[in-house]
């Protein structure tokens, strides 16, 4: 288990603010689990390969996911949203 920082861009925070309070708290909880352990059972982490690019998809709830990349010693959040995000696996 390796703790890693999570880099979340301003666009992601704005999108997160658009969700209702309950869903927002689920995303925040997933970020906390993710920062401590990508293998946390509730995250159901998947590795997704698209050509030469590899990223991870973790579960927030049955309908929402976080897509991220491992960049050195931190995670870069690429997108948050519904289970199947447009343009990302």
Protein Blocks (a to p, Z undefined) as FASTA:
>chain_A
ZZddddddfklmmmmmmpcfklmmmmmmmmmmmmmomklmklopacddehjbccddddfb
lmbccddddehjaccdfbgcdfbaghiZZ
